[in-house]
Amino acid sequence: MKKNIIFIFGTRPEIIKLAPVILEMKKYPQDYNVIICNTEQQKELSNQTLTYFGLKADINLDCMRENQSLSSVQARILTSLDKVFCENEIDATIVQGDTMTVLCGALTSFYHKIPVFHVEAGLRSYDIYEPFPEEVMRQMTSRVAQLHFAPTEVNRRALLKEDISADKIHVVGNTVIDALFCLSDEVIEQSKKFFEEKNIPIDDKLVLITAHRRENHGERIDKIIEAIKYLAKKYSDHTFVIPVHPNPNVKNKIHERLGHFSNIHLLTPLDYPYLVYLMKHAKLILTDSGGIQEEAPSFACPTLVMRYETERKEGIEAGVSKLVGADYDKILEESEKILSSTKDNTRLKAQNPYGDGTSSRKIEDIIRKFFS
């Protein structure tokens, strides 16, 4: 009997990592009826990314409001999803990662006694405020999930330590690598025109910077900005590209204090292939993003993680990324090691520890066996 599978997401990273799984399951219309539900936690970013993968949401919830609290957005998403579950016959729920949408999707599914399948399960920092609030959200999601798709063996061991049954945990790699394989060389190269039209040189002196995490708001973003200012002045022959997150806590400060530098380009959030194009060509990446920590090693690009804790420790252990926090001195010290050398001399030799691009096929096969 055909199974009704609902994918619930709301942010761009969730879509990037779930799109390959959705596309894989859509290959079998005789077995699965795929329902795509977007809470629109990041409305513009999520819909933009869906379009790139040739997907469209069946259900849009429009749950976000300006300057809302975590409690209010959680209540709104839960209430909206409850209606979705009441109006649709659903056999399983698939969520990815650690956002508010993930937690609400898992809880609503649990309340309706529908199995939850968690993609990218088992990531842990064990500090409930780093990252905040994601660490608690993913731990809570693990308590109700029936299938845990862990990217690595480290994640599997974390779940086992929490007394989750071994037969519910499957190491499948990270689907973000599958998403990279969805991009043809031709599509990525087409991004070249986008940056040419904006007069942004993409060469061997490119620095990509992203900063948006909630725990980096306030004094931390101030320190990060000061470090970027110093680097932009000292390495005036380098090009610094910052896709600016729309959150006003980040956006306003970055534009006010970095907008006048001729070698700093402040962009609106980028379409997925444009961001991949930058990662592919960057000499250095400074980020507090989780997804970029996983993607950058595929392009042999050194990555400095502007967080004090990371749940993606495999990259640190493999030497493909390094924790610098929002520490002004550490950011400068590690950045200058790379920027003072040539790009060829700073390329990474280690392989990407997060996957080989076959995660989605493994996930579909496990789900098929679950129902049989």
Sequence and secondary structure as in RCSB ss.txt:
>XXXX:A:sequence
MKKNIIFIFGTRPEIIKLAPVILEMKKYPQDYNVIICNTEQQKELSNQTLTYFGLKADINLDCMRENQSLSSVQA
RILTSLDKVFCENEIDATIVQGDTMTVLCGALTSFYHKIPVFHVEAGLRSYDIYEPFPEEVMRQMTSRVAQLHFA
PTEVNRRALLKEDISADKIHVVGNTVIDALFCLSDEVIEQSKKFFEEKNIPIDDKLVLITAHRRENHGERIDKII
EAIKYLAKKYSDHTFVIPVHPNPNVKNKIHERLGHFSNIHLLTPLDYPYLVYLMKHAKLILTDSGGIQEEAPSFA
CPTLVMRYETERKEGIEAGVSKLVGADYDKILEESEKILSSTKDNTRLKAQNPYGDGTSSRKIEDIIRKFFS
>XXXX:A:secstr
  EEEEEEE SHHHHHHHHHHHHHHTT TTTEEEEEEE  TTHHHHHHHHHHTT   SEE     TT  HHHHHH
HHHHHHHHHHHHS  SEEEEESSSHHHHHHHHHHHHTT  EEEES     S TTTTTTHHHHHHHHHHHEEEEEE
SSHHHHHHHHHTT  GGGEEE   HHHHHHHTS HHHHHHHHHHHHHTT   STTEEEEE   GGGTTHHHHHHH
HHHHHHHHHTTTSEEEEE  S HHHHHHHHHHHTT TTEEEE    HHHHHHHHHH SEEEE  HHHHHHGGGGT
  EEE SS  S HHHHHHTSEEE TT HHHHHHHHHHHHTS TGGG   S  TT  S HHHHHHHHHHHHH 
